[in-house]
Amino acid sequence: MTKHVVFLMIEDFANLAFSCAVEPLRIANMISGDALYKWTLLSENGQTVTCSGGVVMQVDGGFDDIPKCDQLFVLSGSNMQNHVRSELLNPLRRQRTLGTPIGALCSGAWILAKAGLLNGMQAAIHWEYHDAFMEEFPDVNLVRNVFVADEKFLTASGGTATADLMLHCVEMDHGSSLAMDVADQMVYSGVRNATAEQRVSLQARNGMRNRHLAKALQIMQDSLEHPISPTKIAKEIGISSRQLERLFGRYLNSSPKRFHLEMRLERARHLLMQTEASVIDVAMACGFETAGHFSRVYRTAYGISPSMQRYK
């Protein structure tokens, strides 16, 4: 029996994620010699949709005419917040009521969360949107996995993580042998399971294998809203403050205090560019007690005020 997959294509969608979604299905058909999968593309205007790279693609219809299907995926990319409208959310909610299996690719989890579908569930989204997503949807259990397949709503974080999810789906539908054959045909030897993390760790990026430094970085990442002093971090991981300073100097060419500040400012920058939160709310979410202090530090780091960052 042919499995029908429908893709709701959102303006500025990620073309890489789209290719990684459709190609495994096409290749599965080719290898098996059967029509295991078919797919339908839908857009808001029902005629075309444009990816983030400017390529215009023809589609099969609009959001108001979703056919009966076995799986529905929302596929978006950059600026997904600007495309969340009732014309999209209402059909999604109707499909949920009908019992249609729904998933999201790349930044699509944002749209599912906006529709109220992900509360209390685990979800994956492209790492670039993590900070904004956690602020906007605190009731969703956001994870750093490349994809989530053991929840009611499938989510993949985008890029090649979409291929990982689709290969997982092929395996669930038709067995591991076909999934491996599809991966081989794609020359895709680095297939990841759901628990793999999206981003290369700080340890790997800097060639680090020091467990004390890895633990210190994790503590910092987990305490962006309520920064912990280097002295307390050192005590928690069982080394002296001097040892902690030496580790950061050796591997990161920075001090613990400075590096933690940079992490907080990076999160603030994401929130400013991806949400409508006020400057004071962003400041508080990133561990700054006053908007004035936050603005001074931010301008020193980026050469622009927080209020102007959105318009850059």
C-alpha positions as a Markdown table, in Angstrom:
| # | Residue | x | y | z |
|---|---|---|---|---|
| 1 | Met | 0.0 | 0.0 | 0.0 |
| 2 | Thr | 1.3 | 3.4 | -0.9 |
| 3 | Lys | 1.9 | 5.8 | 2.0 |
| 4 | His | 0.8 | 9.4 | 1.2 |
| 5 | Val | 2.9 | 12.2 | 2.7 |
| 6 | Val | 1.7 | 15.8 | 2.5 |
| 7 | Phe | 4.1 | 18.7 | 3.0 |
| 8 | Leu | 2.8 | 22.1 | 4.1 |
| 9 | Met | 5.4 | 24.3 | 2.5 |
| 10 | Ile | 5.9 | 27.6 | 4.3 |
| 11 | Glu | 7.4 | 30.7 | 2.6 |
| 12 | Asp | 11.2 | 30.9 | 3.2 |
| 13 | Phe | 11.3 | 27.1 | 3.7 |
| 14 | Ala | 14.7 | 25.4 | 4.0 |
| 15 | Asn | 15.5 | 23.8 | 0.7 |
| 16 | Leu | 18.1 | 21.5 | 2.2 |
| 17 | Ala | 15.5 | 20.1 | 4.6 |
| 18 | Phe | 13.0 | 19.7 | 1.7 |
| 19 | Ser | 15.5 | 17.6 | -0.3 |
| 20 | Cys | 16.4 | 15.5 | 2.7 |
| 21 | Ala | 12.7 | 14.8 | 3.2 |
| 22 | Val | 11.7 | 13.9 | -0.3 |
| 23 | Glu | 14.8 | 12.1 | -1.7 |
| 24 | Pro | 14.7 | 9.2 | 0.8 |
| 25 | Leu | 11.1 | 8.5 | -0.2 |
| 26 | Arg | 11.9 | 8.7 | -3.9 |
| 27 | Ile | 14.9 | 6.4 | -3.5 |
| 28 | Ala | 12.9 | 4.0 | -1.4 |
| 29 | Asn | 10.5 | 3.7 | -4.4 |
| 30 | Met | 13.3 | 3.3 | -6.8 |
| 31 | Ile | 15.1 | 0.6 | -4.9 |
| 32 | Ser | 12.0 | -1.4 | -4.0 |
| 33 | Gly | 10.5 | -1.1 | -7.5 |
| 34 | Asp | 7.2 | -0.2 | -5.9 |
| 35 | Ala | 5.3 | 3.0 | -5.2 |
| 36 | Leu | 5.9 | 2.8 | -1.4 |
| 37 | Tyr | 5.5 | 6.5 | -1.0 |
| 38 | Lys | 3.8 | 9.4 | -2.8 |
| 39 | Trp | 3.8 | 13.1 | -1.7 |
| 40 | Thr | 1.8 | 16.2 | -2.2 |
| 41 | Leu | 3.1 | 19.8 | -1.8 |
| 42 | Leu | 0.8 | 22.6 | -0.5 |
| 43 | Ser | 1.4 | 26.3 | 0.0 |
| 44 | Glu | -0.6 | 29.2 | 1.3 |
| 45 | Asn | -1.4 | 30.6 | -2.1 |
| 46 | Gly | -1.9 | 27.1 | -3.6 |
| 47 | Gln | 0.3 | 27.8 | -6.6 |
| 48 | Thr | 4.0 | 28.5 | -5.7 |
| 49 | Val | 6.3 | 28.7 | -2.7 |
| 50 | Thr | 9.7 | 30.3 | -2.3 |
| 51 | Cys | 12.6 | 28.8 | -0.4 |
| 52 | Ser | 15.1 | 30.9 | 1.7 |
| 53 | Gly | 17.5 | 30.8 | -1.2 |
| 54 | Gly | 15.0 | 32.5 | -3.6 |
| 55 | Val | 14.1 | 29.4 | -5.7 |
| 56 | Val | 10.4 | 29.3 | -6.6 |
| 57 | Met | 8.7 | 25.9 | -6.5 |
| 58 | Gln | 5.3 | 24.9 | -7.9 |
| 59 | Val | 2.9 | 23.1 | -5.6 |
| 60 | Asp | -0.2 | 20.9 | -5.8 |
| 61 | Gly | -2.6 | 23.1 | -3.9 |
| 62 | Gly | -3.4 | 25.2 | -0.9 |
| 63 | Phe | -3.6 | 24.8 | 2.9 |
| 64 | Asp | -7.4 | 24.9 | 2.7 |
| 65 | Asp | -7.5 | 21.7 | 0.6 |
| 66 | Ile | -5.4 | 19.2 | 2.5 |
| 67 | Pro | -6.2 | 15.7 | 1.1 |
| 68 | Lys | -6.5 | 12.6 | 3.3 |
| 69 | Cys | -3.0 | 11.4 | 4.0 |
| 70 | Asp | -1.0 | 9.0 | 6.1 |
| 71 | Gln | 1.5 | 11.7 | 7.3 |
| 72 | Leu | 1.5 | 15.5 | 7.3 |
| 73 | Phe | 4.7 | 17.5 | 7.7 |
| 74 | Val | 5.1 | 21.3 | 8.2 |
| 75 | Leu | 8.2 | 22.4 | 6.5 |
| 76 | Ser | 9.5 | 25.9 | 7.2 |
| 77 | Gly | 12.8 | 27.7 | 7.5 |
| 78 | Ser | 13.8 | 31.3 | 8.3 |
| 79 | Asn | 11.3 | 33.9 | 9.4 |
| 80 | Met | 8.7 | 31.3 | 10.3 |
| 81 | Gln | 7.3 | 33.6 | 12.9 |
| 82 | Asn | 6.2 | 36.0 | 10.1 |
| 83 | His | 4.1 | 33.2 | 8.4 |
| 84 | Val | 2.1 | 32.0 | 11.3 |
| 85 | Arg | -1.5 | 32.9 | 10.4 |
| 86 | Ser | -4.9 | 31.5 | 10.9 |
| 87 | Glu | -4.9 | 30.2 | 7.3 |
| 88 | Leu | -2.2 | 27.8 | 8.4 |
| 89 | Leu | -3.0 | 27.1 | 12.1 |
| 90 | Asn | -6.7 | 26.4 | 11.6 |
| 91 | Pro | -6.1 | 23.6 | 9.0 |
| 92 | Leu | -3.5 | 22.1 | 11.3 |
| 93 | Arg | -5.9 | 22.0 | 14.2 |
| 94 | Arg | -8.5 | 20.4 | 12.0 |
| 95 | Gln | -6.1 | 17.7 | 10.9 |
| 96 | Arg | -5.3 | 17.0 | 14.5 |
| 97 | Thr | -9.0 | 16.6 | 15.2 |
| 98 | Leu | -9.2 | 14.2 | 12.3 |
| 99 | Gly | -6.4 | 12.1 | 13.7 |
| 100 | Thr | -3.9 | 12.8 | 10.9 |
| 101 | Pro | -0.3 | 12.0 | 12.0 |
| 102 | Ile | 1.5 | 15.4 | 12.1 |
| 103 | Gly | 5.1 | 16.3 | 12.1 |
| 104 | Ala | 7.4 | 19.3 | 11.6 |
| 105 | Leu | 10.8 | 19.8 | 9.9 |
| 106 | Cys | 13.5 | 22.4 | 10.5 |
| 107 | Ser | 11.8 | 25.3 | 12.3 |
| 108 | Gly | 8.3 | 23.8 | 11.8 |
| 109 | Ala | 8.1 | 22.8 | 15.5 |
| 110 | Trp | 7.6 | 26.6 | 16.1 |
| 111 | Ile | 4.4 | 26.5 | 14.1 |
| 112 | Leu | 3.1 | 23.3 | 15.8 |
| 113 | Ala | 3.8 | 24.9 | 19.2 |
| 114 | Lys | 2.0 | 28.1 | 18.1 |
| 115 | Ala | -1.0 | 25.8 | 17.2 |
| 116 | Gly | -0.9 | 24.4 | 20.7 |
| 117 | Leu | 0.0 | 20.9 | 19.6 |
| 118 | Leu | 3.3 | 20.3 | 21.5 |
| 119 | Asn | 2.5 | 21.3 | 25.1 |
| 120 | Gly | 3.9 | 18.7 | 27.5 |
| 121 | Met | 5.8 | 16.9 | 24.7 |
| 122 | Gln | 9.4 | 16.7 | 23.6 |
| 123 | Ala | 10.3 | 18.4 | 20.4 |
| 124 | Ala | 13.3 | 19.2 | 18.2 |
| 125 | Ile | 13.9 | 22.4 | 16.3 |
| 126 | His | 17.0 | 23.9 | 14.5 |
| 127 | Trp | 19.5 | 24.9 | 17.2 |
| 128 | Glu | 19.4 | 28.5 | 16.0 |
| 129 | Tyr | 15.9 | 28.9 | 17.4 |
| 130 | His | 16.4 | 27.2 | 20.7 |
| 131 | Asp | 16.7 | 30.3 | 22.9 |
| 132 | Ala | 13.6 | 32.0 | 21.4 |
| 133 | Phe | 11.6 | 28.8 | 21.4 |
| 134 | Met | 12.2 | 28.2 | 25.1 |
| 135 | Glu | 11.1 | 31.7 | 25.9 |
| 136 | Glu | 8.0 | 31.6 | 23.7 |
| 137 | Phe | 6.9 | 28.0 | 24.6 |
| 138 | Pro | 7.9 | 27.1 | 28.1 |
| 139 | Asp | 5.4 | 24.3 | 28.2 |
| 140 | Val | 7.2 | 22.4 | 25.4 |
| 141 | Asn | 10.1 | 20.1 | 26.4 |
| 142 | Leu | 12.6 | 21.2 | 23.9 |
| 143 | Val | 15.5 | 18.8 | 23.3 |
| 144 | Arg | 18.8 | 19.2 | 21.4 |
| 145 | Asn | 18.3 | 15.9 | 19.6 |
| 146 | Val | 18.5 | 15.8 | 15.8 |
| 147 | Phe | 14.9 | 14.5 | 15.8 |
| 148 | Val | 12.1 | 13.2 | 18.0 |
| 149 | Ala | 10.2 | 10.2 | 16.8 |
| 150 | Asp | 8.7 | 8.7 | 20.0 |
| 151 | Glu | 6.1 | 11.4 | 20.6 |
| 152 | Lys | 2.7 | 11.9 | 19.0 |
| 153 | Phe | 4.1 | 14.6 | 16.8 |
| 154 | Leu | 7.4 | 13.9 | 14.9 |
| 155 | Thr | 9.9 | 16.7 | 14.8 |
| 156 | Ala | 13.3 | 17.1 | 13.1 |
| 157 | Ser | 15.7 | 19.9 | 13.5 |
| 158 | Gly | 16.4 | 20.5 | 9.9 |
| 159 | Gly | 19.1 | 20.1 | 7.4 |
| 160 | Thr | 20.4 | 16.5 | 7.2 |
| 161 | Ala | 18.6 | 15.7 | 10.5 |
| 162 | Thr | 15.5 | 15.6 | 8.2 |
| 163 | Ala | 17.2 | 12.7 | 6.3 |
| 164 | Asp | 17.8 | 11.0 | 9.6 |
| 165 | Leu | 14.1 | 11.2 | 10.5 |
| 166 | Met | 12.9 | 10.0 | 7.1 |
| 167 | Leu | 15.3 | 7.1 | 7.1 |
| 168 | His | 14.0 | 6.2 | 10.5 |
| 169 | Cys | 10.4 | 6.3 | 9.0 |
| 170 | Val | 11.5 | 4.1 | 6.1 |
| 171 | Glu | 12.9 | 1.6 | 8.6 |
| 172 | Met | 9.7 | 1.6 | 10.7 |
| 173 | Asp | 7.6 | 1.1 | 7.5 |
| 174 | His | 9.7 | -1.4 | 5.6 |
| 175 | Gly | 12.6 | -2.6 | 7.7 |
| 176 | Ser | 16.2 | -1.7 | 8.4 |
| 177 | Ser | 17.5 | -3.4 | 5.2 |
| 178 | Leu | 15.6 | -1.0 | 2.9 |
| 179 | Ala | 16.6 | 2.0 | 5.1 |
| 180 | Met | 20.3 | 1.1 | 4.9 |
| 181 | Asp | 20.0 | 0.6 | 1.1 |
| 182 | Val | 18.4 | 4.1 | 0.8 |
| 183 | Ala | 21.2 | 5.6 | 2.9 |
| 184 | Asp | 23.8 | 3.9 | 0.8 |
| 185 | Gln | 22.2 | 5.2 | -2.4 |
| 186 | Met | 22.4 | 8.7 | -0.8 |
| 187 | Val | 26.1 | 8.1 | 0.0 |
| 188 | Tyr | 25.0 | 8.9 | 3.6 |
| 189 | Ser | 27.2 | 6.9 | 5.9 |
| 190 | Gly | 26.7 | 9.2 | 9.0 |
| 191 | Val | 23.1 | 8.3 | 9.8 |
| 192 | Arg | 22.2 | 9.4 | 13.3 |
| 193 | Asn | 19.7 | 8.1 | 15.8 |
| 194 | Ala | 17.2 | 10.4 | 17.5 |
| 195 | Thr | 19.4 | 10.9 | 20.6 |
| 196 | Ala | 22.3 | 12.4 | 18.7 |
| 197 | Glu | 22.7 | 16.1 | 19.5 |
| 198 | Gln | 22.4 | 18.8 | 16.7 |
| 199 | Arg | 25.5 | 20.9 | 17.4 |
| 200 | Val | 29.1 | 19.8 | 17.6 |
| 201 | Ser | 29.9 | 20.2 | 21.3 |
| 202 | Leu | 32.2 | 22.9 | 22.6 |
| 203 | Gln | 34.6 | 20.2 | 23.6 |
| 204 | Ala | 34.8 | 18.7 | 20.1 |
| 205 | Arg | 35.0 | 22.1 | 18.4 |
| 206 | Asn | 38.0 | 23.1 | 20.5 |
| 207 | Gly | 39.6 | 19.7 | 20.6 |
| 208 | Met | 38.9 | 19.4 | 24.3 |
| 209 | Arg | 38.7 | 16.2 | 26.3 |
| 210 | Asn | 39.0 | 17.7 | 29.7 |
| 211 | Arg | 36.1 | 16.5 | 31.8 |
| 212 | His | 36.3 | 19.4 | 34.3 |
| 213 | Leu | 36.1 | 22.0 | 31.5 |
| 214 | Ala | 33.2 | 20.1 | 29.9 |
| 215 | Lys | 31.3 | 20.1 | 33.2 |
| 216 | Ala | 32.0 | 23.8 | 33.7 |
| 217 | Leu | 30.7 | 24.6 | 30.3 |
| 218 | Gln | 27.5 | 22.6 | 30.9 |
| 219 | Ile | 26.9 | 24.4 | 34.2 |
| 220 | Met | 27.3 | 27.8 | 32.5 |
| 221 | Gln | 24.9 | 26.7 | 29.7 |
| 222 | Asp | 22.3 | 25.7 | 32.3 |
| 223 | Ser | 22.6 | 28.9 | 34.3 |
| 224 | Leu | 22.4 | 31.7 | 31.7 |
| 225 | Glu | 19.4 | 33.2 | 33.4 |
| 226 | His | 20.9 | 33.0 | 36.9 |
| 227 | Pro | 24.7 | 33.2 | 36.4 |
| 228 | Ile | 26.9 | 31.3 | 38.8 |
| 229 | Ser | 30.2 | 32.7 | 39.9 |
| 230 | Pro | 33.5 | 31.0 | 38.8 |
| 231 | Thr | 34.2 | 30.2 | 42.4 |
| 232 | Lys | 31.0 | 28.3 | 42.8 |
| 233 | Ile | 31.5 | 26.5 | 39.5 |
| 234 | Ala | 35.0 | 25.4 | 40.5 |
| 235 | Lys | 33.6 | 24.1 | 43.9 |
| 236 | Glu | 30.8 | 22.2 | 42.2 |
| 237 | Ile | 33.2 | 20.4 | 39.8 |
| 238 | Gly | 35.8 | 19.8 | 42.6 |
| 239 | Ile | 38.7 | 21.9 | 41.5 |
| 240 | Ser | 40.2 | 25.2 | 42.7 |
| 241 | Ser | 39.3 | 28.6 | 41.1 |
| 242 | Arg | 42.9 | 28.9 | 39.9 |
| 243 | Gln | 42.7 | 25.5 | 38.1 |
| 244 | Leu | 39.4 | 26.6 | 36.5 |
| 245 | Glu | 41.1 | 29.9 | 35.3 |
| 246 | Arg | 44.0 | 27.9 | 33.8 |
| 247 | Leu | 41.6 | 25.5 | 31.9 |
| 248 | Phe | 39.7 | 28.4 | 30.3 |
| 249 | Gly | 42.9 | 30.2 | 29.4 |
| 250 | Arg | 44.5 | 27.1 | 27.9 |
| 251 | Tyr | 41.5 | 25.8 | 25.9 |
| 252 | Leu | 39.4 | 28.8 | 25.2 |
| 253 | Asn | 41.8 | 31.7 | 25.5 |
| 254 | Ser | 39.4 | 33.4 | 27.9 |
| 255 | Ser | 38.5 | 33.6 | 31.6 |
| 256 | Pro | 35.5 | 31.8 | 33.0 |
| 257 | Lys | 33.7 | 35.1 | 33.8 |
| 258 | Arg | 34.3 | 36.5 | 30.3 |
| 259 | Phe | 33.3 | 33.2 | 28.5 |
| 260 | His | 30.0 | 33.0 | 30.5 |
| 261 | Leu | 29.2 | 36.6 | 29.7 |
| 262 | Glu | 29.7 | 35.8 | 26.0 |
| 263 | Met | 27.3 | 32.9 | 26.2 |
| 264 | Arg | 24.7 | 35.1 | 27.8 |
| 265 | Leu | 25.1 | 37.8 | 25.2 |
| 266 | Glu | 24.8 | 35.2 | 22.4 |
| 267 | Arg | 21.5 | 34.1 | 23.9 |
| 268 | Ala | 20.4 | 37.7 | 24.2 |
| 269 | Arg | 21.2 | 38.3 | 20.5 |
| 270 | His | 19.1 | 35.3 | 19.5 |
| 271 | Leu | 16.2 | 36.5 | 21.6 |
| 272 | Leu | 16.3 | 40.0 | 20.2 |
| 273 | Met | 16.4 | 38.9 | 16.6 |
| 274 | Gln | 13.9 | 36.0 | 16.9 |
| 275 | Thr | 11.3 | 37.3 | 19.4 |
| 276 | Glu | 9.3 | 40.4 | 20.2 |
| 277 | Ala | 10.3 | 40.3 | 23.9 |
| 278 | Ser | 11.2 | 43.7 | 25.4 |
| 279 | Val | 14.8 | 44.7 | 26.1 |
| 280 | Ile | 14.3 | 44.4 | 29.8 |
| 281 | Asp | 12.7 | 40.9 | 29.4 |
| 282 | Val | 15.7 | 39.8 | 27.3 |
| 283 | Ala | 18.0 | 41.3 | 29.9 |
| 284 | Met | 16.4 | 39.4 | 32.7 |
| 285 | Ala | 16.3 | 36.2 | 30.7 |
| 286 | Cys | 20.0 | 36.4 | 30.2 |
| 287 | Gly | 21.0 | 37.2 | 33.8 |
| 288 | Phe | 21.3 | 41.1 | 33.7 |
| 289 | Glu | 19.6 | 42.9 | 36.5 |
| 290 | Thr | 19.0 | 46.2 | 34.7 |
| 291 | Ala | 18.3 | 47.2 | 31.1 |
| 292 | Gly | 20.9 | 49.9 | 31.4 |
| 293 | His | 23.7 | 47.6 | 32.3 |
| 294 | Phe | 22.6 | 45.1 | 29.7 |
| 295 | Ser | 22.6 | 47.8 | 27.0 |
| 296 | Arg | 26.1 | 49.0 | 27.9 |
| 297 | Val | 27.6 | 45.5 | 27.8 |
| 298 | Tyr | 25.7 | 44.6 | 24.6 |
| 299 | Arg | 26.9 | 47.7 | 22.8 |
| 300 | Thr | 30.5 | 47.1 | 23.9 |
| 301 | Ala | 30.3 | 43.5 | 22.5 |
| 302 | Tyr | 28.4 | 44.1 | 19.3 |
| 303 | Gly | 28.8 | 47.8 | 18.5 |
| 304 | Ile | 25.0 | 48.3 | 18.5 |
| 305 | Ser | 22.4 | 48.8 | 21.1 |
| 306 | Pro | 19.9 | 46.0 | 21.9 |
| 307 | Ser | 16.9 | 48.1 | 20.7 |
| 308 | Met | 18.6 | 48.7 | 17.4 |
| 309 | Gln | 19.7 | 45.0 | 16.9 |
| 310 | Arg | 16.2 | 44.1 | 15.6 |
| 311 | Tyr | 16.5 | 46.6 | 12.7 |
| 312 | Lys | 20.0 | 45.8 | 11.6 |
